[in-house]
Amino acid sequence: MDELKRLRGLMKEETFKGHGFTNKMRENILNEIHSKRPKSFTFNKKPVLAPLMSVLFVAACLSLFVYFGGTQLGLIDGNNASAPFYQYEAKDRPESLGDEFKFLTKAPFEVEKVTTETGEDPSGKIELVTLKGKERQTIKLTFQSIEAETNLTLSQDEVKVGQSKGSYYESEGPAKVSHLTWIEGDTIKYEMEYFPGGSDVTLSKKDMIKMAESFR
């Protein structure tokens, strides 16, 4: 680059006198020497890589935010937003239940009414407890002692409630009904069914398992 600068300084019009250069030749040489540097030597272009990396970084951050936010809200994997859970006081436990049964301690609504009834099926006596909220939300709980060798077929979506095996299914449509069955110690069978009633709160499989695991 220094040589080119010096050459430009030396190539004055007097340089061509007495050397047989025509005017055309002289103009071409001067134009070539005094012309701008070739594009391959141009370094004043704005950097492209840095802005591109910034855009990619922002896009990645937004993707992570949307994913984790959607996961927490239950919008990913086909779930609705998780329902709020309220503490259910032990004093509301129906007296008809024996000591061998646990009872839920969390509910997706504030319980306003509790009813109980007794039934029976081929496996034995059944205790049915119904919890209702102010918007007609309903939880139906079934408690049953069974023989250890009782052959029960849990044919729906297999799940785990703590260490116990169970099954889950739900109905179609906006007023989704969720149903969970699980067996503890091979001798205690629990069933739980949730109806949204007049509310817009539906429960996912994760919500139902969370409620079942609150049994104490």
N, C-alpha and C positions, 0 to 999 in steps of 0.2 A: 504493500500500500504506500510506503514512503517513496519507493521508486516511481510509482505512478504520479504521486504528487509533484516530485521533482521534475518529471518529464513534462507535466502540464505547465510548470513554471518556465521551463526552457523553451517550449514551443511557441515563441512569439512569431509574429509575421516576419521579423528580420531574419529568423533562422532559415527561411526558405530562399532568401535572396542569393543569387549566384550559384545555385545548385541545380538548375534546370527543371525546377518544379513548375508545372503549369498552375494556373489559378484553380482549376478544378481539382487537381491533385492536392494542392495546399488546403482547400476547403474540406476535402474529405478527411485528411489527416487530422486537421484541427477539430473537426466535428467529432471524430472518433475518440480523440484523447480527452476532449472537454465534455463528452457526453456523461450522463449519469451512470453509476455503477450498475452492472448487470443484476437482474432480479435474484440470481442465486446468492448474491452477496448482501441482500437487503435483510437487515435485522430489526427493523422498526415495526414489524407486524405485531399486532396484539397477541398475547399468548392465548392459546385455545385450550390447552390441557387443564389448566387450573379451574376455569369456569365450568368445564365439563365435569370434573371431579366433584366440584361443589354441588352441581345439580344432581349427580348420582347419589351423593351423600344425603342430601335433603330428601330425595325420593325414597331411599332406604329407610331413613328415620320415620317418614310418614307411613310407610308400609308396616313397619314394626308397631307403630302407634295404633294403626287401624286394626292390626291383627290381635294384639294383646287387649286393646279396648273392646273389640268385638267378642273375644273369648270371655273376658270378665263379665260382659253384659249378656252373654249367652246368645249372641246374634250369629256366631259361627257354629258350624256343626249342627244346624237345624234346631237349636234351642231358643226359647224365649228368654227374656231377662229373668234372672233368678228372683224368685218371690221373696219378699221380706218374711222373716220368721219371728214369731213372738213367743216369749216364755210361757209355758203352760204349767201352772202351779200344781204341785203334787196333791194338794188338798182337794183338788177336783177329781181325783181318781175315784171311780165308782166303787162302792163297798162290795158290790157283787163279785168283783174279781178276786181270785185267790192270790196268795202270796207268791205262787210260782210264776205269775205273769208279770212282765214289765209293762210300763205304760209310757206313752210319749211325753216329752217335756218341752217340745217345740212344735208350734203350729203356724201355718202360713196366714192365719188371720186371728183376730181376737175372739176367743170362744165366748159366745153369749148363752148357749143352751146345750145341755148334755142329756141324752136319753139312753136308756139301756134296755135290753131285752135278751131273753134266753131262747135258744133254739137247739136243734139236734140234727145230725146227719149220720150216715153210716159209720163215720169215724168216731162219733160220740157227741157229747154236749158242746154247745157253742155259746160263747158270750159275745153279744154284739153291742158296741158302744158307738153312738152317733154324736158328733160334735158339729154345731152349726154357728155361723157367723151372721152379722147383721145384713149382709148382702146375699143371704141364702147359700153361702159357700158351705160345703158339707164334707166332712171326713167320716167314713165308716170304717170302724176298726173291728176285726173279728179275732177272737182269742179261742184257742182250742188245744186241749191236751190230747196227744195221740200216742199210740203204741210205737215203740222204737222200730218194730219191723213193718210198720204200715208203709205200703208201696204208694207213694205220691208221685205223680208225673207233673213236673214243672216244665210245661211244653212251650212256654213263651220265651222272650228274650232273657237268657240267663244272666244273673247279676250276683254280686256279693254284698251282703249287708254285714259289715264288719268281717267276721270269719265265717258267717253263715251263708249257706247257698239259698238262692231265691230266683224268682222270675218276675219280669215286668212287662206290661203291655199298656197301650193307650189307644183310645178311640180316635177316629178321624173327625175333622170338622173344627170350627172355632170354639165350640164348647167342649173342649177335649177332656175326657175322663181318664184319669191315670190310676193304674192298679198295680199293687206290689204285694207279692207273697214271699215269705221267707220262713225257714224252719231253724230253730235253735236247739242244739243238743239232741236232735233226732226225736224229741218228744213234745216240743212246744211249737205250734204253728200260728203264725200271725198273718193276717191279711189286712191291707189298707187300701181304701179307695177314696179318691178325691174328685169332687164335683165342683166346678167353678161357680155354679148358681148364677146370680145376677152380676157378679164381678167379671172383670176382664183378666183375672189372674189365672193362668194355667200353670201346671207343674210339669217340669221335665223329669226324666228318669233320675237325673242327678239330684233334683229337689226332693223327690220321693225317698231316695236312699238317705239323704241327709236327715229327713224327718224320722225315718225308721231307725237310724243310728242314734237318735236322741232318746230312744227308749231306755228307761232306768227302772 
